[in-house]
Amino acid sequence: MMLFPDIGRLVIAFVILFALFRLIEMLRPPSRRLPLLRRGLATDIAYWLFTPFVAKVVTRIAVILAILPIALLAYGRFDAEAIGQGFGPLSRLPLWLQAIGILTLGDFIGYWMHRWFHGRAMWNFHAVHHSSTDLDWLSSVRLHPVNDVLMRLAGTVPVVALGFAPLAVAGIVPFLTLMAILVHARLDWDWGPFRAVFVSPRFHRWHHTDEAAARDTNFAGLLPAWDILFGTYYMPKGQTPSRFGTTTPVPPGLLGQMIFPFLRCPGNGR
């Protein structure tokens, strides 16, 4: 597991994404375009520097420390290659079946973790992610490290402990990363007949709206089935959200947002 990202690849990916989403924005009628120098732009750019070089490094270290006991019990040593191949009965399943299992389990855990972060105890950390009032793809990385670490641990440790081979999903990690960025973009896409099968930009943007009717809905990161099953699905036909943000007084800058959750009493959710 690499602790630090490849700077060259990161820059290339950012430039491509910036050009792509800016082109989409320019295809909108002028009255519906989001200005390039929008509110919160400097903060989101700061997160694009802070997240890969600081927050993700902390997260990777936390994951390594968390799976270390599992590795010692299963292999007698910490062996990244062996961990990637898994152990026990589940590791002997076809990789495609393991991938489905990992994604389904991970999304189920992520759904409930997300709901937990919307509760009183953890909301102040998650409010940072909801603080963008001009939500677009750049806002996708606006995430407090505590939020990122706990979500990643919850999604990784059970998969490793059950013996799944993480290598089964290694090839689709870039796709999942792109999806996480895409669902925050200023797009009205909902995948048509598959809107209830996979998370879409419209689905997730309803999650980020500050409109009362959509509060605490659409928690799934990949499969809306969890929201449908547990009564939190919200996709009104023919409607799209227009307001975003939170009433929680989150500071506008990165440093203030890092400190904010530790100074404010636990909140009551959005």
C-alpha positions in Angstrom: 0.0 0.0 0.0 1.6 3.3 -1.2 1.4 6.0 1.5 1.9 8.9 -0.8 0.2 9.5 -4.2 1.9 9.8 -7.6 2.0 13.6 -8.1 2.1 13.4 -11.9 -0.9 11.1 -12.1 -2.8 13.3 -9.7 -2.1 16.5 -11.7 -3.1 14.8 -15.0 -6.3 13.4 -13.5 -7.2 16.8 -12.0 -6.6 18.7 -15.3 -8.7 16.2 -17.3 -11.5 16.3 -14.8 -11.4 20.1 -14.7 -11.5 20.4 -18.5 -14.4 17.8 -18.8 -16.6 19.3 -16.1 -15.9 22.9 -17.2 -16.9 21.9 -20.8 -20.2 20.5 -19.5 -20.8 23.7 -17.5 -20.2 25.8 -20.6 -22.9 23.8 -22.5 -25.5 25.0 -20.0 -27.6 28.1 -20.8 -25.7 31.2 -19.4 -28.4 31.7 -16.7 -27.7 28.3 -15.3 -23.9 28.3 -15.3 -22.0 28.2 -12.1 -19.2 30.9 -12.2 -15.7 29.6 -12.4 -14.8 31.7 -9.3 -17.7 30.4 -7.3 -18.2 30.5 -3.5 -15.9 28.1 -1.6 -13.6 27.5 -4.6 -10.4 28.3 -2.7 -11.4 25.9 0.1 -12.2 23.1 -2.3 -8.8 23.6 -4.1 -7.1 23.5 -0.7 -8.8 20.2 -0.1 -7.5 18.8 -3.4 -4.0 19.5 -2.1 -4.6 18.5 1.5 -6.6 15.3 1.0 -4.1 13.2 -1.0 -1.0 14.4 0.7 -2.3 14.5 4.3 -5.7 13.1 5.0 -5.3 10.0 2.8 -1.9 9.3 4.2 -3.4 9.4 7.7 -6.2 7.1 6.6 -3.8 4.6 5.0 -1.7 4.4 8.2 -4.9 3.9 10.2 -6.0 1.1 7.9 -2.6 -0.6 8.1 -2.6 -0.4 11.9 -6.2 -1.8 12.0 -5.5 -4.8 9.8 -2.1 -5.6 11.4 -3.7 -7.9 14.1 -5.7 -9.7 11.4 -2.6 -10.2 9.3 -0.6 -11.5 12.3 -3.3 -14.0 13.1 -3.9 -15.2 9.5 -0.3 -15.2 8.2 2.0 -14.8 11.2 3.4 -11.6 9.7 2.3 -8.4 7.9 2.4 -9.4 4.2 0.7 -6.9 1.9 0.7 -9.4 -1.0 -0.9 -12.1 1.1 -3.5 -9.8 2.5 -4.4 -8.8 -1.0 -5.1 -12.4 -1.9 -7.2 -13.1 1.2 -7.6 -16.3 3.2 -10.1 -18.9 4.0 -13.2 -20.1 2.0 -14.2 -16.7 0.7 -10.8 -16.1 -0.9 -11.3 -19.2 -3.0 -14.5 -17.8 -4.7 -14.1 -16.5 -8.2 -12.7 -13.0 -8.2 -15.8 -11.5 -9.9 -18.0 -13.0 -7.1 -15.7 -11.7 -4.4 -15.8 -8.3 -6.0 -19.6 -8.3 -5.9 -19.5 -9.4 -2.2 -17.0 -6.8 -1.3 -18.9 -4.0 -3.0 -22.2 -5.1 -1.5 -20.9 -5.5 2.0 -18.9 -2.3 1.8 -21.8 -0.3 0.6 -24.1 -1.7 3.3 -21.7 -0.8 6.0 -21.1 2.6 4.3 -24.9 3.3 4.4 -25.1 2.8 8.1 -21.9 4.6 8.8 -23.2 7.5 6.8 -26.4 7.5 8.8 -24.3 7.5 12.0 -22.4 10.5 10.8 -25.8 12.3 10.4 -26.6 11.7 14.0 -25.9 13.9 17.0 -22.5 12.5 18.0 -20.7 12.7 14.6 -22.5 15.3 12.7 -20.0 18.1 13.2 -17.4 16.1 11.4 -19.7 15.3 8.5 -21.1 18.8 8.4 -17.7 19.8 6.8 -18.6 17.7 3.7 -22.1 19.3 3.6 -20.8 22.9 4.0 -20.4 23.6 0.2 -23.3 25.9 -0.9 -22.1 25.8 -4.6 -21.9 22.0 -4.8 -19.9 20.6 -7.8 -17.3 17.9 -8.5 -14.6 19.9 -6.7 -16.6 19.5 -3.5 -16.3 15.8 -3.5 -13.0 15.8 -1.5 -14.2 18.3 1.1 -14.1 15.7 3.9 -12.8 15.9 7.5 -10.0 13.3 8.1 -11.9 11.8 11.1 -14.8 11.2 8.7 -12.6 9.7 6.1 -10.6 7.5 8.5 -13.7 6.0 10.2 -15.5 5.3 7.0 -12.5 3.7 5.5 -11.8 1.5 8.5 -15.5 0.4 8.7 -15.3 -0.6 5.0 -11.9 -2.3 5.0 -11.5 -4.1 8.3 -14.6 -6.4 7.9 -13.6 -7.3 4.3 -10.1 -8.3 5.4 -11.3 -10.1 8.5 -13.7 -12.2 6.5 -10.9 -13.3 4.2 -12.0 -11.6 1.0 -9.2 -10.9 -1.5 -9.0 -7.0 -1.8 -7.3 -7.6 -5.1 -10.7 -8.6 -6.4 -11.7 -4.9 -6.5 -8.3 -3.3 -7.2 -9.0 -2.9 -10.9 -12.3 -1.0 -10.3 -11.0 1.4 -7.6 -10.3 4.1 -10.2 -13.9 3.7 -11.4 -15.3 4.0 -7.9 -13.2 7.1 -7.3 -14.5 8.6 -10.5 -18.1 7.8 -9.4 -17.6 9.5 -6.1 -16.5 12.6 -7.9 -19.2 12.3 -10.6 -22.1 12.1 -8.1 -21.2 15.5 -6.7 -21.1 17.2 -10.2 -23.7 19.7 -11.4 -25.5 17.1 -13.5 -29.1 16.1 -13.6 -28.4 12.6 -14.6 -30.3 9.8 -12.9 -29.5 6.8 -15.1 -33.1 6.5 -16.4 -34.5 3.0 -15.8 -31.5 2.2 -13.6 -32.0 5.2 -11.3 -32.9 2.8 -8.4 -30.0 0.5 -9.2 -27.0 2.7 -9.0 -26.3 6.0 -7.3 -26.5 9.0 -9.7 -25.6 12.7 -9.5 -29.3 13.6 -9.0 -29.6 11.0 -6.2 -26.6 12.3 -4.3 -27.3 16.0 -4.9 -30.7 15.5 -3.2 -28.6 14.2 -0.2 -26.7 17.5 -0.2 -29.7 19.8 -0.5 -30.8 21.9 2.5 -34.4 21.5 1.5 -36.4 20.1 4.4 -38.2 17.4 2.4 -34.9 15.7 1.5 -33.2 16.0 4.8 -31.4 12.8 5.9 -32.1 10.9 2.7 -30.1 9.0 0.0 -27.2 7.7 2.2 -26.0 5.0 -0.1 -22.7 5.4 -1.9 -23.3 2.9 -4.7 -26.6 1.0 -4.4 -29.8 2.9 -3.7 -31.4 -0.4 -2.7 -30.3 0.3 0.9 -32.2 3.6 1.0 -35.3 1.9 -0.6 -35.1 -0.9 1.9 -34.7 1.3 5.0 -37.0 4.1 4.0 -34.6 6.9 3.2 -34.9 7.0 -0.6 -35.8 10.3 -2.1 -36.1 11.0 -5.8 -39.1 13.1 -6.6 -40.1 12.7 -10.3 -39.1 15.6 -12.5 -37.5 17.6 -9.8 -33.9 18.5 -9.0 -32.4 20.2 -5.9 -31.4 23.9 -6.2 -30.1 24.7 -2.7 -27.2 23.1 -1.0 -25.3 23.4 2.3 -26.1 23.2 6.0 -27.5 25.4 8.7 -24.6 24.3 10.9 -22.1 27.2 11.2 -19.1 25.5 9.6 -16.2 27.9 9.1 -15.4 28.7 5.4 -11.7 27.8 5.3 -9.9 24.5 5.5 -8.1 25.1 8.8 -11.2 26.3 10.5 -13.1 23.2 9.3 -10.4 20.9 10.6 -10.7 22.5 14.1 -14.4 23.1 14.1 -15.8 19.7 15.1 -13.5 19.5 18.2 -14.6 22.9 19.5 -18.4 22.7 18.9 -20.7 20.7 21.1 -22.2 17.6 19.3 -24.9 18.8 16.9 -28.4 17.7 16.2 -27.8 16.7 12.6 -28.7 19.0 9.7 
